[in-house]
Amino acid sequence: MERRVGLRGRTDFAVTASNGFFAHQVRAVELSGTGIVLDQGRDLSPEETPLYMHLEIRLPERRRPIVALARPVRSYGRQQAFRFIKISDVDRLILAEHLDVVHRRGVELN
């Protein structure tokens, strides 16, 4: 059984993902305080899955990006789920505030 720690919600904003060698633009499609689901734009093979990803999360209501280190936990088609392993408490709070903004716009949170 999977344990959920916090609320998560659908979203859509740009994220720069880097594996240490290459950086590329992807879209965030789901977000929580503990992780993020990214649409990679194409199907990924298991060989392409890095151990860690450096993420620059660009929320629409913020000027500076949130920086996080994340590890992939699963992928399905074009989407890949990541769990944050290094993110500041302030940035985690900013993500929670973003979920509040999304919820006020009418998106249901899980």
Buried (B, 14 or more C-beta within 10 A) or exposed (E): EEEEEEBBBBBEBBBBBBBEEEEEEBBBBBBBBBBBBBBBEEEBEEEEBBEBBBBBBBBEEBEEBBBBEBBBEEBEEBBBBBEBEEBEEEBBEBBBEBBEBBEEEEEEEE
